[in-house]
Amino acid sequence: MLFSLSCLFARVPAETQDIFFYDLAQDQGLDFVHDHGGSGKKYYVETMGSGVCLLDYDNDHDLDIYFCQGSALPGWDKKIILENKLFQNDDGRWTDVTAVAGVGDKSYSTGCACGDVDNDGDTDLYVTNYGMDIFYRNNGNGTFTDVTDAVGINNHEWGSSAAFFDMDNDGFLDLYVTNYVEYSLGKTPGVEIREQIGAPTAIRIFLPVPQTACFITWATGFLTISLLLPGLWPKKARD
């Protein structure tokens, strides 16, 4: 899958008001190819596409792009490194700054969300993974620091998407993470036999993950407030 900039640039002729899109990805240096890491064994995780974030991580008033990437699964033997990528936008020219920024997560990433969690004026980044999620704090100098453990994030389920929002109106962004199904590469999903017209059919059943993680910003980071029962929130305790 080749991501392009065709959806970001358009021309609107005055005489018709028709919209035309042009693929400028290669011309402007945006070169990213998503790979699901598969080898023909068709692991369930291969069926999930990956997300993307548009964020102004360097505060230069134009949007940069963070791409989520797959990871090598058993049997995968390509001679390339799979990692998430951050491209810096410099007036329509794109530069891969992943290594400099320190955000080249090599997990099997499926989604991402961005927001200024600590209200310092810099956009931070959260990545949902098949495995442990990652939270990057923006240092304000073109680099990020992985502070996942330090702020209390511990979501090791199959994270699929996330959103920052101020749940309790205290001026700090909280984090909501949705998890997908219970699945491991070495475990075949359950099979349910359903009677169809003519003959019984085997249907693979994936159990939903019972936990949906919600983290509220706290004095020193994030506090998990809901893993089993959405809607049960602790009383507000920030001073």
Disulfide bonds with the S-S distance in Angstrom:
none
